[in-house]
Amino acid sequence: MSKGYRPNLETDNVEWIDDAFCIYKTRFGLYTSIRKDTQENFLTGGTYDAVLEMSRWHLKCEQEGTLHLYTRVINSGVVGGKL
């Protein structure tokens, strides 16, 4: 696996954490987790430990059905009125 690029989940030796996700360092020096079930990028953060902790927390909330208690929409991104 090349340093700083998303690993190929089929050919690279990926370390699955909790058999649910893996974490890699991006070319910008950040860390991103990839879900095993969807094989999509999951969370991105400044440190490996932060991404590890929040990925575990997010998956736990999904399993328990409590994620909605911790999320909200701040702004819909829709511009009102006539432009």
ChimeraX attribute file (.defattr): number of C-alpha atoms within 10 A of each C-alpha:
attribute: neighborCount
match mode: 1-to-1
recipient: residues
	/A:1	12
	/A:2	9
	/A:3	10
	/A:4	14
	/A:5	12
	/A:6	17
	/A:7	19
	/A:8	11
	/A:9	14
	/A:10	7
	/A:11	8
	/A:12	10
	/A:13	10
	/A:14	15
	/A:15	12
	/A:16	13
	/A:17	15
	/A:18	8
	/A:19	10
	/A:20	16
	/A:21	23
	/A:22	23
	/A:23	25
	/A:24	21
	/A:25	20
	/A:26	15
	/A:27	12
	/A:28	9
	/A:29	12
	/A:30	15
	/A:31	21
	/A:32	22
	/A:33	25
	/A:34	22
	/A:35	19
	/A:36	16
	/A:37	9
	/A:38	10
	/A:39	13
	/A:40	11
	/A:41	15
	/A:42	17
	/A:43	17
	/A:44	21
	/A:45	16
	/A:46	13
	/A:47	13
	/A:48	16
	/A:49	12
	/A:50	14
	/A:51	22
	/A:52	20
	/A:53	10
	/A:54	15
	/A:55	24
	/A:56	16
	/A:57	13
	/A:58	16
	/A:59	15
	/A:60	13
	/A:61	15
	/A:62	12
	/A:63	10
	/A:64	9
	/A:65	10
	/A:66	12
	/A:67	15
	/A:68	9
	/A:69	8
	/A:70	8
	/A:71	8
	/A:72	8
	/A:73	6
	/A:74	6
	/A:75	6
	/A:76	6
	/A:77	7
	/A:78	6
	/A:79	7
	/A:80	6
	/A:81	5
	/A:82	4
	/A:83	4
